[in-house]
Amino acid sequence: MASRTEQMVARLRDLQAGTADIEASAVVSVDGLIMASSLPADVEEDRVSAMSAAMLSLGERIASELGRGTLDQVYIRGDHGYVILMSVGEEAVLTALARGDAKLGLIFLDMKRAAEDLTKLV
């Protein structure tokens, strides 16, 4: 039987294999620690984890204080693509790096499914 971390990494790899527009992904705890990742060698895990936790926390606060309800996702669009964050239960966040020409609707759907699966492992 694979460890929880191995199962999470396998689910991240499945997410990326099923959605070519996703270049990298990670599961990060709400306190900023990497739980599992499928990141390229040139991406620093520590930076991804710290920034993901900070963005999720800020997004939750903004959604709450501005009366938008419970946070579903945060996404950032840059010149070279997207960073998308989605809650994984109460304790973690799924972060994905996507190409600039990505089909966001498909990515959101695939990430939501992955987040549901990952919630059982966190």
Contacts in CASP RR format, 6 or more apart in sequence:
PFRMAT RR
TARGET T0000
AUTHOR 0000-0000-0000
METHOD contacts of the structure
MODEL  1
MASRTEQMVARLRDLQAGTADIEASAVVSVDGLIMASSLPADVEEDRVSA
MSAAMLSLGERIASELGRGTLDQVYIRGDHGYVILMSVGEEAVLTALARG
DAKLGLIFLDMKRAAEDLTKLV
2 10 0 8 1.000
4 121 0 8 1.000
5 35 0 8 1.000
5 36 0 8 1.000
7 121 0 8 1.000
8 27 0 8 1.000
8 35 0 8 1.000
8 36 0 8 1.000
8 118 0 8 1.000
8 121 0 8 1.000
8 122 0 8 1.000
9 36 0 8 1.000
9 37 0 8 1.000
9 38 0 8 1.000
11 114 0 8 1.000
11 117 0 8 1.000
11 118 0 8 1.000
11 121 0 8 1.000
12 25 0 8 1.000
12 26 0 8 1.000
12 27 0 8 1.000
12 36 0 8 1.000
12 37 0 8 1.000
12 38 0 8 1.000
12 114 0 8 1.000
13 38 0 8 1.000
14 114 0 8 1.000
15 22 0 8 1.000
15 25 0 8 1.000
15 38 0 8 1.000
15 96 0 8 1.000
15 110 0 8 1.000
15 111 0 8 1.000
15 114 0 8 1.000
16 22 0 8 1.000
16 23 0 8 1.000
16 24 0 8 1.000
16 25 0 8 1.000
16 38 0 8 1.000
18 110 0 8 1.000
19 106 0 8 1.000
19 107 0 8 1.000
19 110 0 8 1.000
21 98 0 8 1.000
21 99 0 8 1.000
21 100 0 8 1.000
21 101 0 8 1.000
21 102 0 8 1.000
21 103 0 8 1.000
21 106 0 8 1.000
21 107 0 8 1.000
22 96 0 8 1.000
22 97 0 8 1.000
22 98 0 8 1.000
22 102 0 8 1.000
22 107 0 8 1.000
22 110 0 8 1.000
23 40 0 8 1.000
23 97 0 8 1.000
23 98 0 8 1.000
23 99 0 8 1.000
24 37 0 8 1.000
24 38 0 8 1.000
24 39 0 8 1.000
24 40 0 8 1.000
24 43 0 8 1.000
24 96 0 8 1.000
24 97 0 8 1.000
25 37 0 8 1.000
25 38 0 8 1.000
25 39 0 8 1.000
25 94 0 8 1.000
25 95 0 8 1.000
25 96 0 8 1.000
25 97 0 8 1.000
26 34 0 8 1.000
26 35 0 8 1.000
26 36 0 8 1.000
26 37 0 8 1.000
26 38 0 8 1.000
26 39 0 8 1.000
26 45 0 8 1.000
26 48 0 8 1.000
26 49 0 8 1.000
26 52 0 8 1.000
26 94 0 8 1.000
26 95 0 8 1.000
27 34 0 8 1.000
27 35 0 8 1.000
27 36 0 8 1.000
27 37 0 8 1.000
27 88 0 8 1.000
27 92 0 8 1.000
27 93 0 8 1.000
27 94 0 8 1.000
27 95 0 8 1.000
27 118 0 8 1.000
27 122 0 8 1.000
28 34 0 8 1.000
28 35 0 8 1.000
28 48 0 8 1.000
28 49 0 8 1.000
28 52 0 8 1.000
28 53 0 8 1.000
28 92 0 8 1.000
28 93 0 8 1.000
28 95 0 8 1.000
29 35 0 8 1.000
29 49 0 8 1.000
29 53 0 8 1.000
29 91 0 8 1.000
29 92 0 8 1.000
30 53 0 8 1.000
30 56 0 8 1.000
30 57 0 8 1.000
30 90 0 8 1.000
30 91 0 8 1.000
30 92 0 8 1.000
30 93 0 8 1.000
31 53 0 8 1.000
32 49 0 8 1.000
32 50 0 8 1.000
32 52 0 8 1.000
32 53 0 8 1.000
33 49 0 8 1.000
34 45 0 8 1.000
34 46 0 8 1.000
34 48 0 8 1.000
34 49 0 8 1.000
35 92 0 8 1.000
35 122 0 8 1.000
37 45 0 8 1.000
37 48 0 8 1.000
39 45 0 8 1.000
39 48 0 8 1.000
43 97 0 8 1.000
48 95 0 8 1.000
52 85 0 8 1.000
52 93 0 8 1.000
52 95 0 8 1.000
53 93 0 8 1.000
55 74 0 8 1.000
55 76 0 8 1.000
55 83 0 8 1.000
55 85 0 8 1.000
56 71 0 8 1.000
56 74 0 8 1.000
56 85 0 8 1.000
56 87 0 8 1.000
56 93 0 8 1.000
59 71 0 8 1.000
59 74 0 8 1.000
60 71 0 8 1.000
62 68 0 8 1.000
63 69 0 8 1.000
63 70 0 8 1.000
63 71 0 8 1.000
64 70 0 8 1.000
64 71 0 8 1.000
71 87 0 8 1.000
72 86 0 8 1.000
72 87 0 8 1.000
73 84 0 8 1.000
73 85 0 8 1.000
73 86 0 8 1.000
73 87 0 8 1.000
73 108 0 8 1.000
73 111 0 8 1.000
74 84 0 8 1.000
74 85 0 8 1.000
75 82 0 8 1.000
75 83 0 8 1.000
75 84 0 8 1.000
75 85 0 8 1.000
75 104 0 8 1.000
76 82 0 8 1.000
76 83 0 8 1.000
76 84 0 8 1.000
77 100 0 8 1.000
78 100 0 8 1.000
80 100 0 8 1.000
81 97 0 8 1.000
81 98 0 8 1.000
81 99 0 8 1.000
81 100 0 8 1.000
81 102 0 8 1.000
82 96 0 8 1.000
82 97 0 8 1.000
82 98 0 8 1.000
82 99 0 8 1.000
82 100 0 8 1.000
82 102 0 8 1.000
82 104 0 8 1.000
82 107 0 8 1.000
83 95 0 8 1.000
83 96 0 8 1.000
83 97 0 8 1.000
83 98 0 8 1.000
84 95 0 8 1.000
84 96 0 8 1.000
84 97 0 8 1.000
84 98 0 8 1.000
84 104 0 8 1.000
84 107 0 8 1.000
84 108 0 8 1.000
84 111 0 8 1.000
85 93 0 8 1.000
85 94 0 8 1.000
85 95 0 8 1.000
86 93 0 8 1.000
86 94 0 8 1.000
86 96 0 8 1.000
86 108 0 8 1.000
86 111 0 8 1.000
86 112 0 8 1.000
86 115 0 8 1.000
87 93 0 8 1.000
87 94 0 8 1.000
87 115 0 8 1.000
88 94 0 8 1.000
88 115 0 8 1.000
88 118 0 8 1.000
88 119 0 8 1.000
88 122 0 8 1.000
89 115 0 8 1.000
89 119 0 8 1.000
89 122 0 8 1.000
91 122 0 8 1.000
92 118 0 8 1.000
92 122 0 8 1.000
94 111 0 8 1.000
94 114 0 8 1.000
94 115 0 8 1.000
94 118 0 8 1.000
96 107 0 8 1.000
96 111 0 8 1.000
98 104 0 8 1.000
98 107 0 8 1.000
END
